[in-house]
Amino acid sequence: MTDQADRLATYRDKRDFAATPEPSGADVAPRTGRFVVQRHRARRLHYDFRLEIDGVLVSWAVPKGPSLDPKARQMAVHVEDHPVEYVDFEGIIPRGEYGGGDVVVWDRGTWEPARTDDPAAAVADGELHFDVHGEKLAGRFVLVRTGTDRYGKEQWLLLHKKDEHAVPGWDPEEHPRSVKSGRTNDEVAAEPEAMWRSDRPAAEAAVALSTASRRDPPPTWEPPTPDELAALDALRTKGRWSVRGLEVALTNLDKVLFPGRDREPPVTKRDFVRYHAQIAPRMLPYLHDRPVNMNRFPNGVDRPGFWHKEMPDHAPEWLTQWRNEEADPGETVCYAVVDSVAALVWMANWAAIELNPWTSRLPDVHEPTWALIDVDPGERTTFDDVLVLARLYRTALQHLGVEAAPKVTGKRGVQIWVPVAGGYTFEDTRGWVEKVSRAIGRTVPDMISWEWHKDRRRGLARLDYTQNAINKTLVAPYSARPAPGAPVSVPITWDELDDPDLRPGRWTIRTVLDRLDQVPDPLAELIGTRQRLPEL
């Protein structure tokens, strides 16, 4: 293996090139001279600063971006070298893959080392002085290693010298557009023009995408194997269960969580753990890149439950968590991100009956990817009334040319999920849903109340648009509901609104898998759809 291939080994190990539209890296003639800075929205926004040295792109992740301000001391984390084909990469990386998100070419140009003729040795020694000639950046920069963090990653500082190119107060976030396309990250995410095909030679890897390619599909997960399910059945009341490569501690497996219904036996925690493991490939696409709020019932659903957001100290190390840096005192700081079969199993063991994902995904929690419509029945509202309202939404959305799918809640209502492109705020989606809902309300005013408090609604339904706000949530598809028999919230087709046998709690954790063996999930095909909402 060449030295260059050795240097790219870490990069290749972290990526699945069957799923990731990135260059995998081919051997090229060593060269020093090009640089690129890519604005990269992955789990967090950062800037990837890359210098071509000896045939690879030596790379640093700079959270606040490079600055021309000589007083700025920007933290930079030395990351793995990247292949030189990456120097012009602008597109999307699938969510769930390493670095998943969107990337624009924020700046590019040439560079040359200063004070050394061996930049690779200077990097190894921990201090590199260099001059750049880009479309945004220019002048003398310095990279200085300051140490390593607790994970062993090298911490550096990136700074600009006080020279004729220095600009006091210069902020990279005031210059967000790509120098390659002139577009923002939002615009590239909504309609990427090209993707890399790692199964092709690097010279042929750039594949043009039509404007019809409007979907950022989620990753996939494998269900538990028959042997793993047999091992779950073999456990006594507690034990450790290995599922899809991770080990989960299980407790009180024979505890009843749900009373039975329709002469069926009650549902135990073991039953619920099994369900979460088996439904994981269908449910995780709605959860894996979002904070999750949980409704827990440790003593069973016939006892009072409570909402829980903060992750406990005893959560396993492998459970992904997101830290909300914007939390006010007393608010939740660390949220769970349910992104594996084992994580979903752990939630079941913790008696998190209802899982409510945020409508925004990481890292852009202020940017929703779903607009939510909640047909919330009142005390006098029948399910036939709910269906009348849902059908009116069907007519309105089809008239507007908007893609969406309904979902029975497992209790009494129906919700409608509308996928949206990047760039919207919660104010945008809330305002749009309100306009549609107000129009429907004017059609059937005797069925609707706009009062917030239930005791003022006179038993009428409310068309709730207010769930379109940060940290306001609706129950996830395929999440159980706290009721006898463990009913499940299930996406349905628009035509099923006309099914005379439809009921909001029709499917349970014991029957929904049979449905999915026969009927595809109509909402799954809308995940990641970058849909612009029509003006109203």
Secondary structure, 3 states (H helix, E strand, C coil): CCHHHHHCHHHHHCCCCCCCCCCCCCCCCCCCCEEEEEEEECCCEEEEEEEEECCEEEEEEECCCCCCCCCCCEEEEEEEEEEHHHHHCCEEECCCCCCCEEEEEEEEEEEEEECCCCHHHHHHHCEEEEEEEECCCEEEEEEEEEEECCCCCEEEEEEECCCCCCCCCCCHHHCCCCCCCCCCHHHHHHCCCEEECCCCCHHHCEEECCCCCCECCCCCCCCCCHHHHHHHHHCCCCEEEEECCEEEEECCCCCEEECCCCCCCCEEHHHHHHHHHHHHHHHHHHCCCCCEEEEECCCCCCCCCEEECCCCCCCCCCCCEEECCCCCCCCCCEEECCCCHHHHHHHHHCCEEEEEECCECCCCCCCECEEEEEEECCCCCCHHHHHHHHHHHHHHHHHHCCCCEEEECCCCCEEEEEECCCCCCHHHHHHHHHHHHHHHHHHCHHHECCCCCHHHCCCCEEEECCCCCCCCCCCCCCCECCCCCCEECEECCCHHHHCCCCCCCCCECCCHHHHHHHCCCCCHHHCCECCCCCCC
